[in-house]
Amino acid sequence: MASERSPHGATGTGGVQGNNRSGTGTKNGRRGVRDRVNGSVRAVGRALHFPVTGTARGIRKATHAHGAGESGLGKLIELHAVNGAGDVMITIALASTVFFSVPTDEARGRVAIYLGITMAPFTLLAPVIGPLLDRLPHGRRAAMAGAMLARALLALLLAGAVATGSLELYPAALGVLVASKAYGVVRSAVVPRLLPPRFSLVKANSRVTLSGLLATGIAAPIGAGLQVLGPRWPLYGAFVIFIAGTFLSFTLPSKVDSAKGEDTALLAADPDHLHGPHLHPVKRPGLRTVGTAVTHALGANAALRCLSGFLTFFLAFLLREHPLTGESAAWSLGMVAVAAGVGNALGTAVGAAVKQRAPELIVVTVVGVVLGASIVTAVFFGAALVACLAAVAGFCQALAKLSLDALIQRDVPELVRSSAFARSETMLQMAWVLGGAVGIALPLDGTLGLGVAAAIVATGWLTTAKGLIGSARHGGRAHPRIA
């Protein structure tokens, strides 16, 4: 029996060990397959997430470079990108409703009425926006968040209006425009508070502007894709974007709301040049003039901003009624808008790269170039020239604005610099509104309209060129005085 048990035992033990090895091998094999599958899934996940995470890291690295992250400028750059993306979403959604859903004359009449109803309060209040920011500096982050939240809510209102075609569409659309302009005024006052060490205002403003332009270029095709689903969808996208901007506004550093070391500015050359109620200088401690170079450069920039508002409305209706040769109205407007955007981006890039050693001469030159381009386009009116004018106007407006920034940094004392930026931007917004009103009022005649555009630019150029050239010849440095 022993001999029988021994073989039996040997045989039984060997069978169990063999089964164990087989089971272990199977488990190891399954574990290996599972690990390989999990590894493949993680690799695919990383590959799918990389365009998002990699792009986000790249954007964060770019916006926070050279000390912008530590100073808070990077946050403002990102906020302005959100602002640009949201605005273009609304623009795309309204392109087929405000301008194309009703006859041209009716659309012009409605836009003119609601431009007056909605923008008139802004225009009347514009002179007090700068002083209001001076007295309530602690509300800058809240003001920017409010402008974002207002556009988010108006986007929802627009989403319902575009479906029904109700009259709510026009005041809501132009309300978005007002909120956008108000945001721009506050942003101008915020930039000087967020400058990194050894960082110029020109460089900071160019970065902020470029972020908005890049975001617009990225969001535009996304908005166009949403538009295919229906005009509501870009507005829903704008709602989400502006809600994000509302929260992002409060992530700006608390020093944005601090008025420490700030004072108020007065947009006058010196006390002897005050007009109206301030014909005789009043004694207001801390009220400072900004100097002749700044006031003349501001006048020239106002002429270019007025031209921008004029072209925005005049060409919108002109190209709807008389599209570019061989193109649809929508395509014609798109081409002109892209040309203006590309010109603006190039002007911003050039302005950031050029050493602003003679900003007065740069302003005189670029305004003269726009004047020449306007005259040529008016005389030889044509599709190619209209697109070229839009590009030239965008390029020169960006370069002139950065030159104005350089003059403010050079000639305006630091304690009133934020105030000077807010007040100058308010004046430029008022010039844009005025130009838009003129553009709506004119008959849809290309030669006549662009002749008026040339006259607008000529007025700004002729009234400021002599003063700017004189300022450049005298070394350019003004000495602001207390009024």
C-alpha positions in Angstrom: 0.0 0.0 0.0 2.9 2.2 0.7 4.2 1.7 -2.8 0.7 2.5 -4.0 0.4 5.6 -1.9 3.8 6.9 -2.9 3.1 7.0 -6.6 -0.4 8.2 -5.8 0.8 10.9 -3.5 3.6 11.9 -5.8 1.2 12.0 -8.7 -1.4 14.0 -6.6 1.2 16.5 -5.3 2.6 17.1 -8.8 -0.9 17.7 -10.1 -1.7 20.3 -7.5 1.6 22.1 -8.0 1.1 22.0 -11.7 -2.4 23.4 -11.3 -1.1 26.2 -8.9 1.6 27.2 -11.4 -1.0 27.2 -14.1 -3.4 29.3 -12.1 -0.6 31.7 -11.0 0.5 32.0 -14.6 -3.0 32.7 -15.7 -3.5 35.4 -13.0 -0.1 36.9 -13.9 -1.1 36.9 -17.5 -4.5 38.5 -16.8 -2.8 41.1 -14.6 -0.3 41.8 -17.3 -3.0 42.2 -19.9 -5.0 44.4 -17.4 -1.9 46.6 -16.7 -1.2 46.9 -20.4 -4.9 47.9 -21.0 -4.8 50.4 -18.1 -1.5 51.8 -19.4 -3.0 52.2 -22.9 -6.1 53.9 -21.4 -3.9 56.3 -19.4 -1.8 57.0 -22.5 -4.8 57.7 -24.6 -6.2 59.9 -21.7 -3.0 61.8 -21.5 -3.0 62.2 -25.3 -6.6 63.5 -25.3 -6.0 65.8 -22.3 -2.6 67.2 -23.6 -4.1 69.7 -26.1 -6.1 71.2 -23.2 -3.7 70.9 -20.3 -0.7 71.6 -22.5 -2.3 74.6 -24.1 -3.5 75.9 -20.6 0.1 75.5 -19.2 1.5 77.3 -22.3 -1.0 80.1 -22.0 -0.3 80.5 -18.2 3.4 80.5 -18.9 3.1 83.2 -21.5 0.7 85.4 -19.5 2.7 85.1 -16.3 6.2 85.7 -17.9 8.6 88.4 -16.8 7.1 89.0 -13.5 3.5 89.4 -14.7 2.4 86.5 -12.6 3.8 87.9 -9.4 2.4 91.4 -10.0 -1.1 90.3 -11.0 -0.8 91.5 -14.6 -1.1 87.9 -15.8 -4.6 87.7 -14.3 -5.6 90.9 -16.1 -4.2 89.5 -19.4 -6.3 86.4 -18.9 -9.4 88.4 -17.9 -9.1 90.5 -21.1 -8.8 87.4 -23.2 -12.1 86.2 -21.6 -13.6 89.6 -22.4 -12.6 89.4 -26.1 -13.9 85.8 -26.5 -17.3 86.7 -25.0 -17.7 89.8 -27.1 -17.0 88.0 -30.4 -19.5 85.2 -29.5 -22.2 87.9 -29.1 -21.1 89.6 -32.3 -21.4 86.4 -34.3 -24.8 85.6 -32.9 -26.1 89.1 -33.8 -24.5 89.2 -37.2 -27.5 87.4 -38.8 -30.2 89.1 -36.8 -29.4 92.8 -36.2 -28.1 93.5 -39.7 -29.6 90.8 -41.9 -33.1 89.9 -40.6 -34.9 93.1 -41.5 -34.7 95.6 -44.4 -31.7 97.9 -44.3 -33.6 101.1 -43.7 -35.5 99.6 -40.9 -32.4 98.1 -39.4 -30.6 101.5 -39.6 -33.6 103.2 -38.0 -33.8 100.7 -35.1 -30.1 100.8 -34.5 -30.0 104.6 -34.5 -32.9 104.8 -32.1 -31.5 102.3 -29.7 -28.0 103.7 -30.0 -29.4 107.0 -28.9 -31.4 105.5 -26.1 -28.7 103.2 -24.8 -25.5 105.2 -25.5 -26.8 108.6 -24.7 -26.7 108.0 -20.9 -23.2 106.6 -21.3 -22.1 109.7 -23.3 -23.7 112.0 -20.7 -22.2 110.2 -17.8 -18.8 109.7 -19.5 -17.3 113.0 -18.1 -18.0 111.8 -14.5 -16.8 108.2 -14.9 -13.2 109.2 -14.5 -13.9 111.3 -11.4 -16.2 108.6 -10.0 -13.3 106.1 -10.3 -11.1 108.6 -8.6 -13.5 108.8 -5.6 -14.4 105.1 -5.5 -11.2 103.3 -6.4 -12.1 100.5 -4.1 -14.7 99.3 -6.5 -12.6 98.5 -9.5 -12.7 94.8 -9.3 -16.4 95.0 -8.5 -16.9 97.3 -11.5 -15.1 94.9 -13.9 -17.1 91.9 -12.4 -20.3 94.0 -12.8 -19.6 94.6 -16.5 -19.0 90.9 -17.0 -22.1 89.9 -15.2 -24.3 92.4 -17.0 -23.2 91.0 -20.4 -23.8 87.4 -19.2 -27.4 88.3 -18.2 -27.9 90.3 -21.4 -26.6 87.3 -23.4 -29.4 85.2 -21.9 -31.9 87.9 -22.8 -30.6 88.1 -26.3 -30.9 84.3 -26.6 -34.6 84.6 -26.1 -34.9 87.7 -28.3 -33.2 86.2 -31.4 -35.7 83.4 -31.4 -38.8 85.6 -31.2 -37.4 88.7 -33.0 -38.7 90.9 -30.3 -37.6 94.5 -29.9 -35.7 93.6 -26.8 -33.0 92.5 -29.2 -31.7 96.0 -29.9 -31.5 97.6 -26.4 -30.0 94.3 -25.1 -27.4 94.2 -27.9 -26.4 97.8 -27.4 -26.5 97.3 -23.6 -23.8 94.7 -24.1 -21.8 97.4 -26.0 -22.2 99.8 -23.1 -21.0 97.2 -20.6 -18.0 96.4 -22.9 -17.0 100.1 -23.1 -17.4 100.5 -19.3 -15.1 97.5 -18.8 -12.5 99.1 -21.1 -12.5 102.3 -19.0 -12.0 100.5 -15.8 -9.3 98.2 -17.3 -7.3 101.2 -18.4 -7.3 102.5 -14.8 -6.2 99.1 -13.5 -3.1 98.4 -15.7 -0.8 100.9 -13.9 -1.4 99.2 -10.6 -0.2 95.9 -11.9 3.1 96.8 -13.6 5.9 94.3 -12.8 9.3 95.8 -12.0 11.1 97.4 -15.0 7.9 96.9 -17.1 6.7 99.8 -19.2 3.0 100.7 -19.6 3.4 100.3 -23.4 4.6 96.7 -23.0 1.9 95.9 -20.4 -1.0 97.4 -22.5 0.3 95.7 -25.7 0.3 92.3 -23.9 -3.3 92.9 -22.6 -4.5 94.0 -26.1 -2.8 91.1 -27.9 -4.4 88.6 -25.5 -7.8 90.0 -26.4 -7.1 89.8 -30.1 -5.8 86.3 -29.9 -8.8 85.2 -27.9 -11.0 86.7 -30.4 -9.3 84.8 -33.2 -9.6 81.5 -31.3 -13.3 82.1 -30.2 -14.5 83.3 -33.7 -14.5 79.8 -35.4 -15.9 78.2 -32.3 -18.7 80.8 -32.3 -19.3 80.2 -36.0 -19.6 76.5 -35.3 -22.2 77.1 -32.6 -24.0 79.5 -35.0 -24.6 76.5 -37.3 -26.7 74.9 -34.4 -28.7 78.2 -34.1 -28.2 81.8 -33.2 -28.9 81.0 -29.5 -25.9 78.8 -29.0 -23.1 81.4 -29.4 -25.1 83.5 -26.8 -25.2 80.6 -24.4 -21.4 80.3 -25.0 -21.1 84.0 -24.2 -23.1 83.6 -21.0 -20.7 80.9 -19.8 -17.6 82.9 -20.8 -18.8 86.1 -19.0 -19.8 84.2 -15.9 -16.2 82.9 -15.8 -15.0 86.5 -16.3 -17.1 87.6 -13.4 -15.4 85.3 -11.0 -12.0 85.9 -12.6 -12.4 89.6 -11.9 -12.2 89.0 -8.2 -9.0 87.0 -8.5 -7.1 90.2 -9.4 -4.8 91.4 -6.6 -6.4 93.5 -3.8 -4.0 96.3 -4.7 -6.2 97.0 -7.7 -8.7 98.4 -5.3 -6.1 100.3 -3.3 -5.9 104.1 -3.8 -2.7 104.4 -1.8 -0.3 106.8 -3.5 -2.9 107.9 -6.1 -4.4 111.3 -6.9 -6.7 112.8 -9.5 -5.7 114.0 -13.0 -7.2 116.7 -15.2 -7.1 116.3 -19.0 -5.7 119.8 -19.7 -2.4 121.1 -20.9 -1.9 123.5 -18.0 -4.1 125.8 -15.9 -4.0 128.6 -18.5 -5.6 126.3 -21.1 -8.7 125.4 -19.0 -12.0 126.3 -20.6 -15.7 126.5 -19.6 -16.4 126.6 -15.8 -12.7 126.3 -15.1 -11.7 129.3 -17.2 -10.2 130.7 -14.0 -8.1 127.9 -12.3 -9.7 126.6 -9.2 -7.7 125.7 -6.1 -8.2 121.9 -5.7 -5.3 120.2 -4.0 -3.9 117.3 -5.9 -5.6 118.2 -9.2 -2.9 117.9 -11.9 -2.8 118.7 -15.6 -1.3 116.2 -17.9 0.8 118.4 -20.2 0.5 119.5 -23.8 2.0 116.4 -25.5 -0.6 114.2 -23.8 -3.6 116.4 -24.6 -2.6 116.7 -28.3 -1.9 112.9 -28.6 -5.3 112.3 -26.9 -7.0 114.5 -29.5 -5.3 112.6 -32.4 -6.3 109.3 -30.8 -9.9 110.6 -30.5 -10.0 111.3 -34.2 -8.9 107.7 -34.9 -11.3 106.2 -32.4 -14.1 108.3 -34.0 -13.1 106.9 -37.4 -13.3 103.4 -35.9 -16.9 103.9 -34.7 -17.8 105.5 -38.0 -16.4 102.6 -40.1 -18.0 100.0 -37.8 -21.5 101.2 -38.4 -21.2 102.8 -41.9 -19.5 99.8 -43.5 -21.8 97.4 -41.7 -24.8 98.8 -43.5 -23.0 99.8 -46.7 -21.6 96.3 -47.3 -25.0 94.8 -46.5 -26.6 96.8 -49.3 -23.5 96.8 -51.6 -21.3 93.8 -50.9 -17.8 93.5 -52.1 -17.6 92.4 -55.7 -18.6 88.8 -56.1 -19.1 88.2 -52.4 -22.1 87.9 -50.1 -22.9 90.6 -47.5 -21.8 88.4 -44.6 -18.6 87.4 -46.3 -17.8 91.0 -47.1 -18.3 92.1 -43.5 -16.2 89.2 -42.4 -13.3 90.1 -44.7 -13.3 93.8 -43.5 -13.5 92.7 -39.9 -10.6 90.3 -40.3 -8.5 92.9 -42.1 -9.1 95.4 -39.2 -8.3 92.7 -36.6 -5.1 91.7 -38.3 -4.1 95.4 -38.7 -4.8 96.0 -35.0 -2.7 92.9 -34.0 0.2 94.0 -36.1 0.1 97.5 -34.8 0.1 96.3 -31.2 3.0 93.9 -31.9 5.0 96.7 -33.6 4.2 99.2 -30.9 5.5 96.8 -28.2 8.7 96.1 -30.2 9.5 99.7 -31.2 11.4 101.9 -28.7 9.0 104.7 -27.9 11.6 107.4 -28.0 9.5 109.9 -30.1 5.9 109.0 -29.5 4.7 112.4 -30.6 6.2 111.8 -34.1 4.7 108.3 -34.3 1.2 109.7 -33.6 1.6 112.5 -36.2 2.9 109.9 -38.7 0.2 107.2 -38.3 -2.7 109.7 -38.3 -1.3 111.2 -41.5 -1.1 107.7 -43.0 -4.7 107.0 -42.1 -5.7 110.4 -43.6 -4.0 109.5 -46.9 -5.6 106.0 -47.0 -9.0 107.5 -46.3 -8.6 110.1 -49.1 -7.4 107.4 -51.6 -10.3 105.0 -50.7 -12.9 107.8 -51.0 -11.6 108.9 -54.5 -11.0 105.4 -55.9 -13.7 103.5 -53.9 -13.4 99.8 -54.4 -13.5 96.5 -52.5 -9.8 96.0 -52.1 -9.3 99.6 -50.9 -12.0 99.3 -48.3 -10.3 96.2 -46.9 -6.9 98.0 -47.0 -8.4 101.0 -45.2 -9.7 98.8 -42.4 -6.3 97.2 -42.0 -4.4 100.5 -42.1 -6.9 102.1 -39.6 -6.6 99.1 -37.2 -2.8 99.2 -37.4 -2.5 102.9 -36.9 -5.0 103.1 -34.1 -3.2 100.5 -32.1 0.2 102.2 -32.7 -1.2 105.6 -31.8 -2.8 104.3 -28.6 0.4 102.7 -27.4 2.2 106.0 -28.2 -0.3 107.8 -26.0 0.4 105.3 -23.3 4.1 106.0 -23.6 3.4 109.8 -23.3 1.2 109.3 -20.2 4.0 107.2 -18.6 6.6 109.8 -19.5 4.8 113.0 -18.7 2.2 112.2 -16.1 3.2 111.7 -12.4 2.7 108.2 -11.1 0.2 109.3 -8.4 -2.3 110.5 -11.0 -1.5 108.0 -13.8 -4.4 105.6 -13.1 -6.8 108.6 -13.1 -5.3 109.9 -16.4 -5.7 106.5 -18.0 -9.4 106.2 -16.9 -10.3 109.7 -18.1 -8.5 109.4 -21.4 -10.1 106.1 -22.2 -13.5 107.6 -21.3 -12.9 110.4 -23.8 -11.9 107.8 -26.5 -15.1 105.8 -25.9 -17.1 109.0 -26.3 -15.3 109.6 -29.6 -16.2 106.1 -30.8 -19.9 106.7 -30.0 -19.9 110.0 -31.9 -18.3 108.3 -34.9 -20.9 105.5 -34.8 -23.7 108.0 -34.8 -22.3 109.9 -37.8 -21.9 106.5 -39.6 -25.6 105.6 -39.1 -26.9 109.0 -40.2 -25.1 109.2 -43.6 -26.5 107.9 -46.8 -25.1 104.6 -48.0 -22.7 106.1 -50.6 -19.2 104.8 -50.4 -17.4 107.9 -51.8 -19.4 110.3 -49.7 -19.0 108.2 -46.5 -15.3 107.8 -46.8 -15.0 111.5 -47.7 -16.6 112.3 -44.3 -14.2 109.7 -42.7 -11.2 111.6 -44.2 -12.6 114.9 -42.9 -12.9 113.4 -39.4 -9.2 112.3 -39.5 -8.1 115.5 -41.1 -9.6 117.6 -38.3 -7.8 115.5 -35.6 -4.5 115.6 -37.5 -4.5 119.3 -38.4 -5.4 120.4 -34.8 -2.8 118.3 -33.1 0.1 117.9 -35.5 1.7 121.3 -34.9 1.6 120.9 -31.1 3.0 117.3 -31.1 5.8 118.2 -33.4 6.6 121.2 -31.2 6.6 119.0 -28.1 9.0 116.6 -29.8 11.4 119.4 -30.8 11.5 120.7 -27.2 12.5 117.3 -25.9 9.0 116.2 -25.2 9.1 116.3 -21.4 6.2 118.2 -19.9 6.0 119.4 -16.4 2.5 118.9 -15.0 1.5 121.5 -12.6 -1.0 121.6 -9.7 -4.1 123.6 -10.7 
